[in-house]
Amino acid sequence: MHKIRGDRKIFLLAILIIMSLLIPFSSAGFIDDAWGKITGKAAQSVSVNITIGVPEIRNVYNSTATIIAAGTGLSSGPVNTSLIINFSVYLGTGVANMDNATATINFSKASETLRQSPTCDQVEVGTNVANYSCNVTMSWYDGAGTWAIQAFISDTGGNSGKNNSANFSVGETTGFQMGALGWVSLSPGSTNQTASAALRLNNTGNKNMSANTTQVNATNLRGETAANRWISAGNISVSWDATTLEACDTSGGNGIAANNMSNGTFINITTANLTKGHYPTNDGSTGQEDFYFCIKTIGSELTSQSYSTAAYGPWMVQILLTPLVLLNIRRKNKKNYRKLNMNRVKNFIH
């Protein structure tokens, strides 16, 4: 009996040895798979992308002459101001891998329009470092204060770099330009003669002119031949809005009435303001304010002659502390024509 059991063990051992010799080594995966199922562990394929380097914007240069000048103020409208910004980029894989078309400079400030360079030029090249020069255009109405500079660039692999460490200051500017006024035919004894076109002010600076800061100083228009005849400034009124306010009506309360002029005195134009903006839009509101004038009475005693500001001085408009000569008014005795501009008014009384 013991001999038989020993023979069986020898037989089984021989079979195991033969099977191990017959199984190819390529079946090791099967064993691994079986082992993984037993142990809960298995080999997995893993792909790893290693980025050698991304663009590193090390320096942004904002000390150019144009940037320094911006601290005192941008150009007056409608002239824009070009500012030059330079920055340097390091790329470990070499400058040949920089995507020059992505080089960009942005200027940003809260509540202001983003300003951006359309292109940047690569101006200096090394093995791993390149310098870029960018031209950013700012408008005359871009607000005063601190503007942030953001530099961007990517490499050909789509890896991007940026730098937000630099900024610069823009100074405050104030100023305005004026258009012309016109009237239809005027006759002695006529009343409530409103201007056929408004006097339009353009804000050429970057400051919003607040309400109730615009003033007009009108003077009497004395006859140049018969000095004892004149058109009184008190017979002239003005409002800022012809759609809701009657330029000739001074009977209402604050904000709903035109303002009477007074000889040689600055009179505030109620609720008028002059916001900053791109006034070449010429819509009467974007960077603009319109003023509507009315001659309430053309005295019946007036004779046909020239009436001008020569005796009492030119009319003026001022906003805050910024005075500007409005016009020298001259009136002549021709028919159906009256024009008011920066230099003079021709008023034809017949």
C-alpha positions, 0 to 999 in steps of 0.5 A: 500500500505504501509503495502504491501511494509513493508511485502516485506521488512520483507520477503526479510530480512527473506530469507537472514537470512535463507540463512546465516544459511544454508551456511557452514562455509567451503564456506568461501573460496568462499567468500574470492575469491569473495572478492579478485576479488572485491578488487584485494587482495587475500591470497597466500601460501609462502614457506620460507627456513631459513639458520641458518648458513654457514661455516665461515672460521675465520683464515688461518694460514700461519706462519708454518716453510715451508711457512717461508722457501718459502720466501727464495726459493723453493727446487731446481729441480727436488725436489718439496716443500710441504707447510702446511696450517691450517685453522679454521671453525665455523659452527652454526649448529655444526661441524657434518654438515661440509662436510670434503671432500670439505675442500681445500686450493688453491695457486694462482698467475697471470700467474702461475699454480694453486696449490691445496691440494688434501685433508685436514685433520680435526685435531681438533674438537669442538662443532661448530669449527673445524681445518683443515690441508692441504698439498699443493705441489709446483714445483721448477719452481713456480714463485717468488713473492706473492701467494694468499691463498684461503681456501674453505669448504662446509657444508652437505647442500651445503652452502659454505664458503671461505677466501681469506685474507692470502698470502705468498711469494716465493723467487727467485732461480737460477740454472741449470744442464747439460747433456753430449756431444758426437761426432762420430769418429775424425781423424786428418785433418777432418773438421766440426765435429758436436756433435752427441748430444747437451749439454742440460741445465736444469733450476733447479730454478724458474727464466727465464734466459733471452736471451743473458745471457748464456756464455761458457768459453772454453780452449785449449786442450793440449796434455798430452804426447807431450805438443807442440800439442793442439786443439785450443778453437778457432777451436770450435764453438757453437749455440743454435739451430741445426734446423736453425743454423749451429753449424759450420757456423760463417759467418752469422750475429747476431742471424743466426751464431754460436759463436766461442769459445776463449781460457779462455774467456766467449763467449755469445751464441747469443739469447740463453735463459733458461726458467723455467719449468718442465724439466723432460718432456725432450723435449729440450724446457720446462725448457731446452736449447740445445747447439750444438758444432762443432770442425771446424778443427782437425789439421793434425799435431795432434798425437794420445795421450790424450788432456785435460784441465789439463794445461789451466783449465776446461770449464765453463758455466755461466748464468748471475752471476751463474757460473758452472764448465762445464767439465774437458776435457780429450782426449785419443787415441782410435777409434770411440768414443768421450764423453763429460760429467760433468767430462771429455771428451774422444776424440779418434783420430786415 
